[in-house]
Amino acid sequence: MESESRKNVLRDMLKLFESSHTEMNTVHNLDSFMNYEEELFFMEMLGQCFIISSAIPRLEQFRVNQFKRDYHYVYEALIDEFKMHLEEFPLKGEDGFLCLKAVNHFATMVPMLDVLGKDEYNARFIWIHREPVEQLKSFIPLLIATKGRFEYDLGKDDIEWLNKFAVKINEIVLKNSIAARDAWVAQDPSRAKRIFDVGFVEAVTKPKETVQKIYDYFGIEMTPEAEKQLEFIIKEGDPQRKHGRKLHDDKLYFFNDEDIRKKYQFYYDRFGQYMPYYYGKK
């Protein structure tokens, strides 16, 4: 990559945080004190590294290092940051929870469960299951869009490589996450009750009912304040309502749907009840 291109990448990243652009804040809900900057920063940086390294063939060494790195120290630091956050913004009542949400936690499942899953924190985990074909058809356009920042990079236009890597990396992350979950529960079988499984389709089509099921499962009271906030988020908080939904472009996909379903059969065998469209819509 040319020197000026490198600088432009950094400028683009910095603008996201320096800009007072209200749409950026609204779409990503950055202007809410309920979003903890400490987690947001770590997840954003991890996400940037994960997405950029996944999009560019040349960055193989970085990709390998990313999956060999031990992130326990980051989660331990997050615990300290949360304690400081609670000094400024205390929870209402003794049974309150901090709510963390980032798909990147799947890439660091072992340290997350080791640290945040300690019994002293009594953490609850929500695992959203999405059909692998749909997941890949959402992930690949993101990688392709990222490649636009690397105009002169080697292998930038190798879309076939990108497809193969996306399939491979999703399989690795998924198998690692399931193995980490099983190992965590094996240490204390009662921990299984601290994980709530739900389907992506159910979560996006019936958000209010799904949240109520989560509250009921964990024995958490749905307060009028929480219900009011939930209704507001459902009505106003979905960026797709304003920006629209990006449709699949079949020219971007270099895989056969049935081959993907066979490769991920292990996932369906375990969690198929949460993926009603695993074999496509009837």
PAVO-185721 format. One record per residue: residue in three letters; z, x, y of N, C-alpha, C, O in turn. Coordinates in steps of 0.02 Angstrom, whole numbers, padded with zeros to 5 digits, always signed. Example, Ala and Ser with C-alpha at 12.3 -4.5 7.8 and 13.67 -1.06 7.14 Angstrom:
ala+00390+00660-00284+00390+00615-00225+00390+00660-00165+00423+00712-00166;ser+00354+00642-00112+00357+00684-00053+00394+00645+00002+00402+00670+00057;
//
This chain:
met+00000+00042-00059+00000+00000+00000+00000+00044+00062+00035+00094+00065;glu-00039+00025+00112-00042+00064+00174+00025+00060+00211+00064+00012+00202;ser+00037+00111+00252+00101+00115+00288+00114+00053+00330+00169+00026+00330;glu+00063+00030+00367+00071-00028+00410+00085-00091+00369+00123-00134+00391;ser+00055-00095+00310+00067-00153+00267+00139-00155+00244+00170-00208+00240;arg+00166-00096+00229+00236-00092+00208+00282-00118+00264+00330-00155+00252;lys+00267-00097+00325+00307-00119+00382+00302-00194+00391+00352-00227+00409;asn+00243-00222+00380+00234-00294+00388+00275-00334+00338+00301-00387+00354;val+00281-00307+00277+00322-00340+00227+00394-00345+00251+00425-00398+00246;leu+00420-00289+00276+00489-00288+00301+00497-00334+00361+00548-00368+00368;arg+00447-00334+00406+00451-00378+00465+00454-00451+00443+00492-00490+00471;asp+00413-00469+00394+00412-00538+00370+00480-00558+00342+00504-00613+00355;met+00511-00513+00304+00575-00528+00274+00629-00535+00327+00671-00581+00324;leu+00628-00490+00377+00678-00493+00430+00671-00555+00473+00720-00584+00496;lys+00608-00577+00484+00597-00636+00525+00630-00698+00496+00652-00743+00532;leu+00633-00700+00429+00663-00758+00396+00736-00766+00417+00761-00822+00422;phe+00769-00710+00429+00840-00712+00445+00853-00709+00521+00904-00735+00544;glu+00808-00678+00558+00818-00671+00630+00793-00732+00669+00819-00747+00722;ser+00743-00766+00642+00713-00821+00678+00760-00880+00683+00800-00894+00638;ser+00757-00915+00739+00796-00976+00748+00754-01037+00732+00771-01093+00751;his+00700-01026+00696+00654-01079+00678+00692-01133+00639+00716-01120+00584;thr+00696-01194+00667+00737-01245+00635+00709-01269+00569+00747-01289+00525;glu+00643-01266+00560+00614-01290+00497+00636-01246+00439+00648-01270+00384;met+00641-01181+00451+00664-01135+00399+00735-01154+00379+00751-01157+00319;asn+00777-01168+00428+00846-01187+00414+00849-01253+00376+00889-01262+00330;thr+00806-01301+00396+00808-01367+00366+00784-01365+00294+00816-01393+00249;val+00727-01332+00282+00698-01330+00215+00745-01297+00166+00753-01320+00110;his+00777-01242+00188+00821-01205+00143+00895-01220+00154+00938-01189+00123;asn+00909-01268+00198+00978-01289+00211+01022-01229+00230+01078-01223+00207;leu+00994-01186+00273+01029-01125+00292+01081-01137+00347+01125-01095+00358;asp+01076-01195+00381+01121-01206+00437+01183-01245+00418+01219-01271+00460;ser+01197-01249+00353+01256-01284+00330+01310-01234+00310+01296-01186+00273;phe+01371-01244+00334+01425-01198+00316+01444-01205+00243+01481-01164+00216;met+01418-01258+00210+01431-01268+00139+01391-01220+00096+01405-01211+00037;asn+01340-01188+00126+01303-01136+00090+01335-01069+00106+01340-01050+00164;tyr+01357-01034+00055+01395-00973+00066+01348-00914+00075+01309-00898+00031;glu+01352-00883+00134+01306-00829+00151+01307-00773+00100+01256-00742+00086;glu+01366-00761+00071+01372-00706+00024+01328-00717-00037+01292-00672-00058;glu+01331-00777-00064+01289-00792-00122+01216-00795-00102+01172-00770-00137;leu+01203-00826-00044+01134-00833-00020+01101-00765-00013+01044-00755-00033;phe+01137-00716+00016+01109-00650+00027+01092-00617-00039+01037-00590-00048;phe+01141-00618-00086+01129-00586-00151+01071-00619-00188+01028-00585-00215;met+01071-00685-00189+01019-00721-00226+00950-00711-00193+00900-00706-00228;glu+00949-00709-00127+00885-00699-00092+00858-00629-00106+00798-00621-00119;met+00901-00579-00103+00878-00511-00116+00857-00502-00189+00806-00471-00204;leu+00897-00531-00235+00879-00527-00305+00813-00564-00317+00770-00541-00354;gly+00807-00622-00284+00746-00661-00292+00685-00624-00265+00632-00624-00296;gln+00693-00593-00206+00637-00555-00177+00616-00499-00225+00556-00489-00237;cys+00665-00462-00252+00650-00407-00297+00617-00433-00361+00569-00404-00386;phe+00644-00487-00388+00619-00515-00450+00548-00540-00442+00504-00526-00483;ile+00535-00577-00389+00469-00607-00378+00418-00553-00361+00363-00552-00389;ile+00434-00509-00314+00386-00458-00293+00370-00411-00350+00311-00395-00361;ser+00420-00389-00387+00407-00343-00443+00369-00378-00498+00331-00345-00535;ser+00377-00442-00505+00342-00480-00557+00269-00492-00538+00227-00505-00581;ala+00254-00488-00474+00187-00505-00451+00140-00445-00449+00079-00454-00447;ile+00167-00385-00449+00125-00325-00440+00128-00281-00503+00181-00257-00521;pro+00071-00270-00536+00070-00230-00598+00099-00161-00590+00131-00135-00636;arg+00089-00129-00532+00109-00059-00522+00185-00050-00527+00209+00006-00539;leu+00224-00103-00516+00296-00096-00510+00333-00101-00578+00388-00127-00580;glu+00302-00078-00631+00331-00083-00698+00399-00048-00702+00446-00075-00731;gln+00403+00012-00673+00466+00050-00677+00523+00011-00643+00579+00010-00668;phe+00507-00020-00587+00558-00059-00552+00579-00120-00593+00638-00136-00595;arg+00530-00153-00625+00546-00211-00666+00593-00194-00722+00643-00228-00735;val+00578-00139-00757+00620-00117-00813+00691-00103-00788+00740-00124-00820;asn+00697-00067-00733+00762-00050-00705+00801-00112-00686+00862-00115-00694;gln+00766-00161-00660+00800-00222-00638+00835-00258-00696+00889-00287-00686;phe+00806-00254-00755+00836-00288-00812+00886-00244-00849+00922-00268-00892;lys+00889-00181-00832+00939-00136-00862+01000-00128-00817+01052-00103-00840;arg+00994-00148-00755+01049-00139-00708+01107-00186-00723+01097-00242-00745;asp+01167-00161-00712+01228-00200-00724+01251-00232-00658+01268-00196-00611;tyr+01250-00298-00655+01266-00333-00593+01338-00359-00592+01355-00401-00550;his+01381-00335-00637+01450-00358-00636+01483-00345-00568+01521-00387-00543;tyr+01469-00287-00539+01501-00269-00476+01483-00318-00420+01523-00329-00375;val+01423-00346-00424+01402-00394-00372+01443-00458-00377+01466-00485-00327;tyr+01451-00483-00438+01489-00545-00446+01563-00535-00430+01596-00580-00405;glu+01589-00476-00444+01658-00462-00426+01666-00461-00350+01716-00483-00323;ala+01615-00434-00316+01616-00434-00243+01610-00506-00216+01640-00523-00165;leu+01570-00548-00251+01563-00617-00230+01629-00654-00232+01645-00694-00187;ile+01669-00640-00283+01735-00672-00288+01776-00656-00226+01808-00701-00198;asp+01776-00593-00205+01814-00574-00145+01786-00609-00083+01823-00630-00039;glu+01720-00614-00080+01689-00646-00022+01707-00721-00020+01720-00748+00034;phe+01709-00753-00078+01726-00824-00079+01798-00834-00057+01813-00884-00023;lys+01842-00789-00075+01912-00794-00054+01917-00790+00022+01957-00826+00053;met+01877-00746+00052+01877-00742+00125+01848-00805+00156+01872-00829+00207;his+01795-00831+00124+01764-00893+00149+01815-00950+00150+01818-00989+00197;leu+01855-00954+00097+01904-01008+00092+01961-01001+00142+01994-01051+00158;glu+01972-00941+00167+02021-00932+00220+01998-00968+00283+02038-00996+00320;glu+01933-00967+00296+01905-00998+00356+01889-01071+00344+01898-01113+00389;phe+01864-01087+00285+01845-01156+00268+01881-01178+00204+01851-01178+00151;pro+01945-01196+00209+01984-01215+00149+01954-01277+00116+01925-01320+00149;leu+01963-01281+00050+01942-01340+00013+01988-01398+00030+02047-01389+00044;lys+01960-01458+00029+02000-01518+00041+02031-01540-00026+01995-01563-00070;gly+02095-01533-00032+02128-01552-00094+02132-01494-00142+02097-01444-00135;glu+02174-01503-00193+02185-01449-00241+02132-01447-00296+02127-01398-00332;asp+02092-01501-00302+02043-01504-00356+01972-01494-00330+01924-01515-00363;gly+01964-01461-00273+01898-01450-00245+01862-01392-00280+01893-01352-00314;phe+01797-01389-00270+01756-01337-00301+01708-01307-00250+01685-01341-00204;leu+01693-01243-00259+01636-01213-00226+01576-01228-00269+01579-01221-00330;cys+01521-01248-00238+01461-01264-00276+01407-01212-00262+01383-01206-00206;leu+01388-01174-00313+01338-01122-00307+01274-01146-00341+01276-01175-00395;lys+01218-01132-00309+01155-01154-00338+01100-01103-00325+01080-01093-00268;ala+01076-01071-00377+01019-01026-00371+00991-01013-00441+01028-00995-00487;val+00927-01022-00449+00895-01012-00514+00901-00939-00537+00897-00925-00596;asn+00909-00893-00489+00912-00822-00506+00972-00805-00550+00972-00753-00582;his+01023-00848-00552+01080-00834-00595+01059-00828-00668+01093-00795-00707;phe+01003-00859-00686+00979-00853-00755+00961-00781-00772+00967-00760-00829;ala+00938-00743-00722+00919-00673-00733+00980-00628-00740+00974-00571-00761;thr+01038-00654-00721+01100-00614-00723+01155-00655-00757+01212-00656-00735;met+01138-00687-00811+01184-00734-00845+01246-00699-00873+01301-00726-00868;val+01238-00640-00901+01295-00605-00932+01349-00589-00881+01407-00610-00891;pro+01334-00554-00826+01387-00541-00777+01413-00604-00743+01472-00607-00725;met+01370-00654-00735+01394-00716-00704+01447-00749-00746+01500-00769-00721;leu+01434-00755-00812+01483-00786-00856+01545-00742-00865+01601-00768-00869;asp+01535-00676-00869+01592-00631-00877+01640-00635-00819+01701-00633-00828;val+01613-00642-00758+01655-00641-00698+01673-00711-00674+01731-00729-00671;leu+01622-00751-00658+01635-00818-00633+01661-00865-00688+01693-00915-00673;gly+01647-00847-00750+01668-00890-00806+01737-00875-00832+01757-00903-00883;lys+01775-00832-00798+01843-00819-00819+01884-00883-00819+01876-00926-00775;asp+01928-00890-00867+01967-00952-00874+02008-00967-00812+02020-01025-00796;glu+02029-00916-00776+02071-00927-00717+02034-00966-00662+02066-00997-00620;tyr+01967-00963-00662+01929-00999-00611+01910-01069-00633+01892-01111-00592;asn+01914-01082-00698+01898-01149-00725+01830-01173-00699+01823-01232-00680;ala+01781-01129-00698+01715-01146-00672+01678-01192-00719+01687-01189-00780;arg+01636-01236-00690+01592-01280-00729+01521-01258-00715+01504-01237-00660;phe+01479-01264-00766+01409-01241-00761+01361-01298-00778+01371-01333-00828;ile+01310-01305-00738+01259-01356-00750+01194-01320-00768+01168-01280-00729;trp+01168-01334-00827+01107-01302-00851+01051-01354-00849+01052-01403-00885;ile+01002-01342-00805+00945-01388-00799+00887-01362-00841+00864-01306-00832;his+00865-01404-00888+00812-01384-00935+00745-01412-00912+00738-01472-00899;arg+00696-01367-00908+00628-01388-00887+00578-01367-00941+00584-01314-00971;glu+00528-01410-00951+00476-01395-01000+00442-01329-00982+00423-01319-00924;pro+00435-01282-01030+00407-01216-01016+00338-01217-00984+00324-01177-00939;val+00294-01263-01005+00227-01266-00976+00231-01281-00902+00198-01249-00861;glu+00272-01330-00884+00279-01348-00814+00313-01293-00774+00296-01280-00717;gln+00362-01260-00805+00396-01204-00773+00347-01149-00755+00347-01123-00699;leu+00304-01131-00803+00256-01077-00791+00205-01097-00738+00184-01055-00698;lys+00184-01160-00738+00134-01182-00690+00164-01189-00620+00127-01198-00571;ser+00229-01185-00615+00262-01182-00550+00275-01110-00530+00270-01092-00471;phe+00291-01068-00579+00309-00997-00567+00248-00955-00548+00252-00914-00502;ile+00192-00966-00582+00133-00924-00571+00105-00930-00500+00089-00879-00470;pro+00098-00991-00471+00075-00995-00402+00121-00958-00353+00098-00930-00303;leu+00186-00958-00367+00233-00921-00325+00218-00846-00327+00218-00813-00276;leu+00205-00820-00387+00188-00749-00394+00123-00733-00358+00117-00682-00325;ile+00074-00777-00365+00009-00766-00333+00016-00766-00257-00014-00725-00223;ala+00056-00812-00231+00067-00814-00158+00101-00751-00134+00086-00727-00079;thr+00146-00723-00174+00181-00661-00156+00132-00603-00151+00141-00558-00110;lys+00081-00604-00192+00033-00548-00194-00006-00542-00128-00035-00490-00114;gly-00006-00595-00088-00041-00592-00024-00013-00539+00023-00048-00517+00069;arg+00049-00519+00012+00080-00468+00055+00057-00397+00036+00070-00350+00072;phe+00023-00391-00020+00004-00325-00047-00072-00321-00050-00102-00315-00103;glu-00103-00324+00009-00175-00332+00013-00214-00278-00023-00266-00293-00053;tyr-00191-00216-00020-00230-00161-00048-00199-00132-00111-00218-00077-00133;asp-00153-00168-00142-00117-00139-00198-00158-00141-00262-00200-00185-00273;leu-00145-00091-00305-00179-00085-00369-00162-00145-00414-00104-00161-00424;gly-00214-00176-00441-00203-00231-00487-00185-00297-00454-00164-00344-00488;lys-00192-00301-00388-00172-00361-00352-00206-00424-00377-00176-00477-00380;asp-00270-00418-00395-00309-00476-00414-00312-00487-00490-00354-00525-00514;asp-00269-00453-00527-00269-00460-00599-00227-00522-00619-00170-00516-00640;ile-00257-00580-00611-00222-00643-00623-00206-00651-00698-00156-00681-00716;glu-00250-00625-00741-00237-00631-00812-00174-00592-00832-00133-00616-00871;trp-00167-00531-00804-00105-00492-00817-00044-00531-00794+00006-00535-00829;leu-00050-00561-00734+00006-00597-00706+00028-00655-00751+00087-00666-00760;asn-00021-00690-00779-00006-00745-00825+00032-00720-00886+00083-00749-00906;lys+00007-00666-00916+00039-00639-00976+00110-00616-00961+00156-00626-01001;phe+00119-00585-00902+00186-00562-00884+00233-00620-00872+00291-00618-00893;ala+00209-00672-00838+00250-00731-00824+00275-00763-00889+00333-00782-00895;val+00231-00768-00938+00250-00796-01003+00302-00753-01036+00351-00777-01064;lys+00291-00687-01033+00337-00640-01066+00405-00640-01033+00457-00643-01067;ile+00407-00635-00967+00470-00628-00931+00512-00691-00936+00573-00688-00940;asn+00479-00749-00935+00515-00812-00942+00547-00818-01011+00602-00843-01018;glu+00511-00794-01062+00538-00795-01130+00599-00749-01136+00649-00767-01166;ile+00594-00689-01106+00650-00642-01109+00712-00670-01074+00766-00669-01102;val+00702-00696-01013+00759-00723-00975+00790-00782-01011+00852-00788-01014;leu+00748-00825-01039+00774-00884-01073+00814-00865-01135+00869-00891-01146;lys+00787-00821-01176+00823-00800-01237+00887-00763-01219+00939-00774-01252;asn+00885-00720-01168+00946-00685-01147+00999-00733-01122+01058-00725-01137;ser+00977-00784-01085+01024-00832-01057+01058-00873-01111+01118-00884-01110;ile+01019-00895-01160+01047-00933-01215+01095-00891-01256+01149-00914-01275;ala+01076-00828-01268+01120-00783-01306+01185-00770-01268+01239-00768-01298;ala+01181-00762-01202+01241-00751-01161+01286-00812-01163+01347-00806-01168;arg+01256-00870-01159+01294-00933-01162+01330-00938-01229+01390-00954-01231;asp+01295-00926-01283+01325-00931-01350+01382-00881-01360+01433-00898-01389;ala+01372-00821-01334+01424-00769-01341+01486-00788-01300+01542-00778-01322;trp+01475-00817-01242+01531-00838-01199+01571-00894-01232+01632-00893-01231;val+01536-00942-01260+01570-00998-01294+01604-00975-01358+01658-00999-01375;ala+01573-00927-01393+01602-00902-01456+01671-00871-01444+01713-00872-01489;gln+01682-00842-01385+01747-00813-01369+01802-00865-01366+01860-00852-01380;asp+01783-00926-01346+01830-00982-01342+01789-01046-01347+01759-01068-01297;pro+01786-01078-01405+01744-01137-01416+01757-01194-01365+01712-01234-01353;ser+01816-01197-01336+01830-01250-01287+01788-01243-01224+01781-01290-01186;arg+01759-01183-01214+01717-01172-01156+01653-01213-01157+01623-01226-01105;ala+01633-01235-01217+01572-01275-01223+01575-01337-01178+01524-01360-01153;lys+01636-01364-01168+01644-01423-01127+01635-01409-01053+01631-01455-01012;arg+01633-01345-01036+01625-01327-00965+01551-01318-00946+01535-01297-00890;ile+01506-01334-00992+01435-01330-00979+01405-01400-00986+01415-01434-01036;phe+01368-01421-00935+01335-01486-00936+01260-01474-00938+01232-01442-00894;asp+01227-01501-00989+01154-01494-00996+01120-01556-00970+01142-01612-00983;val+01066-01546-00933+01028-01603-00907+00955-01584-00901+00939-01525-00891;gly+00911-01632-00908+00840-01619-00903+00816-01617-00831+00841-01654-00789;phe+00767-01575-00816+00739-01570-00749+00709-01637-00728+00718-01659-00671;val+00673-01669-00774+00641-01734-00758+00694-01785-00738+00685-01821-00689;glu+00748-01789-00776+00801-01836-00760+00833-01820-00693+00848-01865-00653;ala+00844-01756-00680+00877-01736-00618+00837-01753-00556+00865-01773-00505;val+00770-01746-00560+00729-01759-00500+00709-01832-00493+00695-01854-00437;thr+00708-01869-00548+00689-01940-00543+00749-01986-00535+00742-02041-00508;lys+00807-01964-00557+00868-02004-00550+00924-01961-00523+00974-01951-00557;pro+00916-01935-00462+00965-01887-00436+01036-01915-00428+01084-01882-00446;lys+01041-01976-00402+01108-02005-00391+01143-02017-00457+01202-02001-00465;glu+01107-02046-00505+01136-02060-00571+01155-01996-00607+01206-01993-00641;thr+01113-01944-00598+01127-01880-00631+01190-01848-00603+01232-01823-00641;val+01197-01848-00537+01257-01819-00506+01319-01857-00529+01371-01827-00542;gln+01314-01924-00533+01371-01964-00555+01390-01946-00626+01450-01943-00643;lys+01340-01934-00670+01354-01914-00739+01390-01847-00741+01434-01836-00782;ile+01370-01801-00697+01402-01735-00694+01475-01743-00673+01519-01713-00704;tyr+01487-01782-00622+01555-01794-00599+01598-01825-00655+01654-01804-00667;asp+01569-01874-00688+01606-01908-00742+01621-01861-00800+01675-01861-00828;tyr+01571-01819-00817+01579-01773-00873+01636-01724-00861+01675-01709-00906;phe+01640-01699-00800+01691-01650-00784+01756-01682-00758+01804-01647-00742;gly+01758-01748-00755+01818-01782-00733+01834-01772-00659+01892-01767-00640;ile+01781-01768-00618+01789-01758-00546+01778-01825-00511+01730-01861-00526;glu+01821-01841-00464+01814-01904-00428+01757-01900-00377+01752-01851-00340;met+01716-01951-00376+01663-01956-00325+01692-01991-00264+01699-02052-00264;thr+01709-01953-00213+01739-01981-00153+01686-02016-00111+01627-01999-00117;pro+01706-02063-00068+01658-02096-00024+01620-02046+00019+01560-02054+00033;glu+01654-01993+00041+01622-01942+00082+01567-01906+00042+01513-01894+00068;ala+01582-01889-00021+01533-01855-00063+01474-01901-00077+01417-01878-00078;glu+01488-01964-00089+01434-02012-00104+01388-02021-00044+01327-02026-00051;lys+01418-02024+00015+01379-02031+00076+01334-01970+00087+01276-01977+00105;gln+01362-01910+00076+01323-01849+00084+01267-01845+00032+01212-01823+00048;leu+01281-01868-00029+01230-01868-00081+01172-01913-00062+01114-01894-00070;glu+01187-01972-00038+01135-02019-00018+01092-01991+00039+01032-02001+00041;phe+01125-01956+00085+01088-01924+00140+01041-01870+00114+00983-01866+00135;ile+01066-01829+00068+01024-01775+00040+00965-01803+00003+00909-01777+00009;ile+00976-01856-00036+00921-01887-00074+00868-01914-00026+00808-01908-00040;lys+00890-01943+00028+00844-01974+00076+00810-01924+00121+00751-01931+00136;glu+00847-01874+00145+00822-01829+00196+00813-01756+00174+00779-01718+00207;gly+00844-01738+00118+00848-01667+00101+00793-01639+00057+00793-01579+00043;asp+00746-01681+00036+00692-01657-00008+00634-01633+00035+00600-01674+00066;pro+00620-01567+00037+00565-01542+00078+00497-01568+00057+00450-01569+00098;gln+00490-01590-00006+00425-01616-00029+00407-01681+00006+00349-01699+00011;arg+00457-01717+00029+00443-01779+00065+00404-01764+00130+00362-01803+00151;lys+00420-01707+00160+00387-01689+00223+00326-01647+00212+00274-01657+00244;his+00331-01598+00166+00277-01549+00157+00230-01566+00100+00177-01535+00094;gly+00248-01616+00059+00205-01634+00003+00217-01591-00058+00251-01540-00055;arg+00188-01611-00114+00196-01576-00177+00132-01538-00192+00077-01566-00189;lys+00138-01474-00208+00080-01432-00223+00055-01449-00293+00093-01445-00342;leu-00008-01469-00299-00037-01487-00363-00058-01425-00401-00073-01373-00372;his-00060-01432-00468-00082-01376-00510-00156-01362-00500-00197-01408-00494;asp-00173-01298-00498-00242-01276-00496-00256-01242-00562-00234-01186-00574;asp-00293-01276-00606-00303-01251-00674-00337-01183-00677-00333-01148-00727;lys-00371-01164-00623-00406-01098-00623-00356-01041-00622-00374-00984-00636;leu-00293-01054-00605-00243-01002-00601-00210-00986-00668-00175-00936-00674;tyr-00222-01028-00718-00184-01022-00780-00228-00996-00837-00280-01026-00853;phe-00208-00940-00866-00245-00907-00920-00207-00914-00986-00199-00865-01022;phe-00184-00973-01000-00150-00984-01064-00165-01055-01087-00182-01099-01048;asn-00157-01065-01152-00165-01131-01182-00097-01165-01187-00049-01135-01211;asp-00094-01226-01164-00030-01261-01163+00003-01264-01232+00063-01256-01239;glu-00038-01276-01283-00010-01281-01351+00018-01215-01375+00069-01213-01410;asp-00015-01159-01356+00011-01093-01375+00080-01081-01343+00124-01052-01374;ile+00087-01103-01281+00152-01095-01247+00205-01137-01281+00262-01113-01291;arg+00188-01197-01300+00237-01240-01334+00260-01210-01400+00318-01215-01418;lys+00214-01179-01436+00232-01146-01499+00276-01085-01486+00325-01074-01523;lys+00260-01046-01434+00299-00986-01419+00371-01004-01401+00418-00969-01418;tyr+00379-01060-01366+00445-01081-01343+00476-01134-01389+00521-01170-01368;gln+00452-01139-01450+00478-01189-01496+00553-01181-01507+00588-01231-01517;phe+00578-01119-01504+00650-01107-01511+00690-01145-01459+00746-01167-01472;tyr+00661-01152-01399+00695-01186-01345+00697-01261-01358+00748-01294-01348;tyr+00640-01288-01380+00636-01360-01394+00682-01378-01452+00715-01430-01451;asp+00684-01336-01504+00727-01349-01562+00800-01356-01542+00838-01393-01572;arg+00819-01319-01491+00889-01318-01469+00904-01372-01416+00956-01405-01419;phe+00859-01380-01369+00873-01424-01312+00818-01477-01300+00810-01500-01244;gly+00782-01494-01352+00725-01540-01345+00743-01608-01315+00701-01639-01283;gln+00805-01631-01325+00824-01697-01299+00822-01700-01223+00819-01754-01194;tyr+00824-01642-01190+00822-01640-01117+00752-01629-01089+00743-01624-01029;met+00703-01624-01133+00634-01610-01112+00587-01662-01142+00550-01646-01189;pro+00587-01723-01115+00547-01778-01144+00472-01767-01141+00435-01796-01180;tyr+00449-01724-01095+00377-01712-01088+00358-01643-01114+00308-01614-01092;tyr+00397-01617-01161+00382-01551-01188+00312-01547-01216+00277-01497-01208;tyr+00290-01601-01249+00223-01602-01278+00174-01639-01233+00121-01662-01256;gly+00191-01645-01170+00147-01678-01122+00163-01752-01117+00196-01781-01161;lys+00141-01783-01063+00153-01854-01053+00107-01894-01099+00047-01880-01104;lys+00135-01943-01132+00097-01986-01178+00058-02038-01138+00023-02079-01167;
//
